[in-house]
Amino acid sequence: MKRPPLLHLAAIGGVLIAIALIGVRNAPGRTPNTLLNVSYDPTRELYQSLNTAFVRDYAHENGTRLVIAQSHGGSSRQARSVVSGEQSADVVTLGLFSDVDILREHGLIAAGWADRLPHHSQPYYSTIVFVVRKGNPKHIHDWPDLVAPSVEIVTPDPHTSGNGKLSILAAWGSVVSRGGSDADARAYLRALYAHIVHFDTGARGAATTFTLDKTGDVQLAWENEALREVADNPGDLDVVYPRVSLLAEPYVAWVDANTARHHTEAQARAYLEFLFTDEAQRIIASAGYRPFNPAIAHEYATRLPPLTLFPITAIARDWDDANHRFFDENGIVELLSGSGHPA
């Protein structure tokens, strides 16, 4: 695997932003009018737009202007930073159920947290699609095409990235959801890993590797990230929708232990409740995420076409089971040291 010792500039920038935000959040004299949203890698632009709208509306309704700081990185890595106290998040908006629920396991979020907000605390959903070079010169249309001779794949590391985990789960499910056995899926995953030429720590780093460094023939990406990359690189890239993919379900929650200490629970709750309003749902759809509101999703059907998505229950009991089955130390996709191949 190509694992250069130096981080990409985008990754370095993300780390510096996170450090700066940590300093803001832990500074003496912090007021209840500041929130820290610890989110996953490709949501920078989404929450910049949502924050602007929310801060405006909240000031109009309450006479108070909030400051919302953002931190972004690989979803699983971000979750661990909140658990460790490195980032004192008021809210988390992470890519996987398990990345939020680990905060409950460590006593930071109340039991039953997912039932405190509408739609089981899922304001939007997404999936994994393919980004290819313009004209699709390797003729990549579906999952089997990824393991054709000479195809080189870029995807984030599943140890640190929700995108990385979802890419693996989607690949496995593309086999078993269409009648293949677990043995077939394991063989396909081994072949897939043999074609991965670069792991990054998060989705945005993988995008940099693929678009700017021009590494690889195909990138496995969040749908919203794929749409952004194509828009930012006109004439260079295309999005390919495989015949089936995984239903990816980001979750949001306020962090009880931190909001109690910061006296920010009311503001944090209002912030997350805003995500389920029609105004926010349209911002979400405009940014390439699929809103939970079906009427608003219909308004954006041209940009976000109907897809065949299989749920996590097609390959595991639930998200927690999938995380343990695939990504624990002895899980299906345990990476051997330095080899990049599943155990």
C-alpha positions, 0 to 999 in steps of 0.5 A: 500500500502507498502510505507516504510519511507526510500528510496531505495538505488537506489533512494537515489543515483539518488537524490544525482547524481541529486544534484551533477549535479545541483551543476555542472550546477549552479557553477560560471564560467560555460563554454558554453562547458557544457550541462545538460541533464535532463532525465527520470529514466531508461535512465542512461545507454543509455545516457552514451553511446550516450554522449560518441559517441557524445562528440567524434564526436563533438570534431572531427568536431569542435575541442571542447570537450563538457562535458555533465552532466546527471540527472535522475528521474521520468519523471514528477518530472524531468519536475517540477524540470526544471520548478521550476529552481531547474535544469537548463537543456539545454536539456530535454529528457523526457518520455511523451509529456506532461512532455516536453510541460509543459516547453512551458506552463511556457515560457521555450521552444518555441511554436512549439518545437516538429517540430524543430527536425526530427520525431516530436522530437521523436528519439525512442519509447517504450512500457510497458511490464511485468517482471516476476519471472523465469518460470512465476510461476503465469502464467501472459501472458496478462493484465487480468492475472494481476488481478488474485487471489494472483498476486502482482504488482510493478509499479512506482507512476503515480504522479512522473513517466512516467513509472507509468502513461504509465502503467495506460494508457496501462492498460486502453487501453488494455480494450477499444482497444479490444472493452471494454467500459469505464466502463469496463476499470474503473472496470479493473483499480480498480481491478489492483490497488487492486493488486499493492503492491508497488509504487516507485517514478521512474522506476529504483526504481521499478526495485530495489524493484522487482529485489533486494527486491524481492517484487511482482510477476510482474513489469510493466516496460518500455521495455528497463528497462525490458530487462536490468533487465533480462540481469543483473539478469540471471536465475532470471527473464523473460520478458512477452509481453502482446498481446497489449500495449501502444505506449510510445513516449518519446520526446526531446527538448532544453530549449530555456530560459536556452540555451540563458542564458548559450549560449549553443543553438548551442551545445544543438541543435547539441546534439539532432540532433545527436540522429537521426543519424544512429550511435545514432539509433543503440546505441538506439536499442542496449540499448532496445529502439525502433529507429524511423528509420525503417531500423535500427529497422529491424536490431534489430528485433530479440531483439525488436520483432514486437508488437501490440501497440495502440496510445494514440488517442485510449483513449484520444484526445492526450497526453495532454488530456490524462494527464488531463483526467487521472491524474489531481486532479479530473481525472480518476486515482486520488489516494485517500490519503493513499489508492492507489485506483483510485477515 
